[in-house]
Amino acid sequence: MTSENANIWLAAAARMRAHSPFLSRQMDRFPELAALLEAGDFDAALNTAYNVAAAEDGVARSLRRRRGAVALVTACADLAGAWDLDRVTRTLSDFADQALEEALAAAMAERYPDAPHRGFVVLALGKHGSRELNYSSDIDPILLYDPRTLPHGEREDPADAAVRIGRRVSELLSARDGDGYVFRVDLRLRPSPEATPIALPVEAAIGYYESTALGWEQAAFIRARPAAGDLALGEYFMQAIRPFVWRRNLDFGAIDAITDISRRIRDHYSQGQAFGPGYDLKRGRGGIREIEFFAQVHQLIHGGRDPSLRSGNTREALRALAQAGVFGADVSARLDEAYVLFRTIEHRLQMVEDRQTHELPKGAEAMDNVARLHGLEDGAALLNLLRPQVQWVGSNYDQLSPVGADESLSHDEERLRVQLGDLGFADPDTPLARITRWRSGTVRALRSAPSREALEELLPGLMRTLAHAPDPARALNRLDDLIGRLPSAINFFKLLSARPGLAELLAELLSHAPTLADALGRRAELLDGLIDTSAFDPPPPVEQLAAQFARLEQGEDYQFLLDRVRERVNDRRFALGAQIIRGGDPLEAGRGYSRVAEAAIEALTAATIAEFEAAHGKVPGGEMVILALGRLGGGVLTHASDLDLVYLFTGDFLAESDGPRPLGATQYFNRLGQRITNALSVQTAGGALYEVDTRLRPSGAQGLLAVSLDSFARYQREEAWTWEHLALTRARPVFGSPQARAALGAILTDTLERPRDYEELARQAVKMRGDIAKHKPPAGDLDVKLVPGGLVDLEFLIHVTQFRHNIAFDPDLRAALEQLVAGGHLPRELVAAHDLITRFLIVSRLVSPKSTEPPDATRPLVARACGVDSWEALLESYGEARQRVREAWLALAAPYEEE
């Protein structure tokens, strides 16, 4: 080795040791490579790097070791000046190709060892596709397969086979261990990644890019190529979508989409825009991405007619565009110079600790470290090197206005901003930003032309309605969230166009009720149920509701029923929430919520029993009985209430069922209880239904899920704790034959009314309330359940008073309170306190689920729902109600407080 080469190596090695902990570790890990690099034989070192793995290494470990070795050789050749940027990025990209090929071959061989290696292709996009891969980059492949030729099991769907292969490839490349990793794999550049499998059939992908793909996807395929697997299949795909990428006629919509992406990047990464420490070399103003976009926008305009302009490589594209006269040679040369510098410094950032970073360090010490790795004196020198290039690139990109497209867009935006101000928006820029995003096609629900046409038809009226909503900004933000969750917005927009009154109601719901807005985001068709004014009538009796919920069309089975009940129940719950927002009485709505829940229990339990009996028959003389406690037992629920249930059964627990697979009675009804719980709580395609809490059963979570009525009666007589008897004051049967309900009712009456030691009960109840206050404190003053003087205090007051006088054991809390007041045992003003606090609870579950203060615009609604004129008046009435409840409870509890 010449003395000059020796000096170059020594300088590069010294910088790696001093400033790159990652490269220093690799030098220690691969001493044979260090020796070749010291000799200046970089080609031999690269060949050796490809062979560092041991024979016994599996594919994953072999690739991880080789990746570390290739990284060392490439970095050293780069730092020593032996390889230029093109050689560095091409070497990294070629290794990525090889790694993908080996991982794919391994994944195929694991599952189909004797099958031909075909029918599956990996397309490289981004810098990998253009062979400009970063030093520490992820890769963004698209996985395609041909169902006709892809190997798969005899009973395996080709789609499932392709997904399993794709997952295994990603796992082999991205899994980490002591040897590091190979590549981070990002599969989100495929069409509709939130809704599609990770591997797509090739013809479906072609159809997507021919019909509904977006402008940014057109630009992404400038740098796409088949990288591994069935390359012929990949070429077939690339040929098929060529007209989508390279259009002979100018497509200003696509150009606008590309330039809009860059504008939004400048907004989103505003912290990395200002040049200096923390500047983002990739996304910042005047950075790498603006050079790439500058080239790509011009390629999209001219490349359809001139194939010489279609190179995916940024530097090649800049030269070709200058040679074609699209812009001057001086512009091309200046952009190329900046690109080489930015990419080189980007590599220095990533060399330090093998991190995928593009930001200059914020700290002076870290900045100096990167600068010295590059061979500069300090961070100030690095900033001085970059600053003129960054400023020039940013200024050059500011002037990008292909064929006047930006001017036209700017004019339209200003006109729309004025219109939005005229409609009544105090801050027109907020709705303008939303409309611009909706029109861009980047939102999944608005990707198709028909959906965007439906939006444009609706926009004037919708914006007028939102401008006059109780809280325009909140309504607009929630509408944006709602649209973002929809798979398609066509039907939603058409419904609003056809029913203008619904738009006004929607604005109210979005302004006031996050709970209902979230529900709409999951099922926009909930709005359909409000078209008929009968939706605002109270729900019918339980029997009628249950029959509606259980109705099925011919050919629909139990699984269909689970979905149908969820849809119908949630329609009813949504309508009840809308009633409250529209001014309905929350207490009436609470009773409606309870009837809906009871009807759901009736419909699903009956269907579950029929399904269960088909396999296990019936238990002679036995039937399932369900006891409701808590708010459901009391007959008043909120929108968010769960269901407190106890499963019981009649008959002899030693009996056995008479079906094809007989079970003993106890096992039979316990398994049936579990099935009923699942039917009520499991999430299906129809959505979620209820949370079911069965911990109030005898012996709690440690006891059997279902026990016989006799066992239940005996437990209540001999073993139950005081709190369990307190809970029974709000218990009532909600499923079972009239005879079974009567038998259970008799047990409840006997348990509640039998003589007891009232003093001991009161002492334990007071202690229980204290424990709740200690272990479950209120979230704030508006946590109407748990605050002192809130609903829990009132419930304890009523229940202890019931036992004190052995009367008024009505599960309806208000009815029990009325009876106690009529008997002279509690003050009359507690009835009004109960009503106000309960109304407050029910409405707050819709408008402020976390028991915080509702937004300013929503406070009048809450006050109106609670029967007072203003928020200030509500707070005053609420404070008085709490005081009455608290004073009454403390007066009862005082003799039993522990010292």
Secondary structure as UniProt FT lines:
FT   HELIX           3..19
FT   HELIX           21..29
FT   HELIX           31..38
FT   TURN            39..40
FT   HELIX           42..49
FT   TURN            50..51
FT   TURN            55..56
FT   HELIX           59..79
FT   TURN            80..81
FT   HELIX           85..111
FT   TURN            113..114
FT   STRAND          120..124
FT   HELIX           126..129
FT   TURN            130..131
FT   TURN            135..136
FT   STRAND          142..145
FT   TURN            147..149
FT   TURN            154..155
FT   HELIX           158..174
FT   TURN            178..179
FT   TURN            188..189
FT   TURN            193..195
FT   STRAND          199..201
FT   HELIX           202..211
FT   HELIX           215..220
FT   HELIX           221..223
FT   STRAND          225..229
FT   HELIX           231..245
FT   HELIX           252..268
FT   HELIX           270..272
FT   TURN            277..278
FT   TURN            281..283
FT   TURN            285..286
FT   HELIX           288..302
FT   TURN            303..305
FT   HELIX           307..309
FT   HELIX           314..323
FT   TURN            324..325
FT   HELIX           329..351
FT   TURN            352..354
FT   HELIX           364..374
FT   HELIX           379..398
FT   HELIX           402..404
FT   HELIX           405..423
FT   HELIX           429..440
FT   HELIX           444..446
FT   HELIX           449..467
FT   HELIX           472..485
FT   HELIX           490..498
FT   HELIX           500..512
FT   HELIX           514..522
FT   HELIX           524..530
FT   HELIX           533..536
FT   HELIX           542..550
FT   TURN            554..555
FT   HELIX           558..581
FT   TURN            582..583
FT   HELIX           586..616
FT   TURN            620..621
FT   STRAND          624..629
FT   HELIX           630..634
FT   TURN            639..640
FT   STRAND          643..649
FT   TURN            653..654
FT   HELIX           665..681
FT   TURN            685..686
FT   STRAND          692..693
FT   TURN            695..696
FT   TURN            698..699
FT   HELIX           700..702
FT   STRAND          706..708
FT   HELIX           709..718
FT   HELIX           722..728
FT   TURN            729..730
FT   STRAND          732..735
FT   HELIX           738..753
FT   HELIX           758..775
FT   TURN            781..782
FT   TURN            784..786
FT   TURN            788..789
FT   HELIX           791..805
FT   HELIX           813..822
FT   TURN            823..824
FT   HELIX           829..847
FT   TURN            849..850
FT   HELIX           856..858
FT   HELIX           859..865
FT   TURN            866..867
FT   HELIX           871..893
FT   HELIX           894..896
//
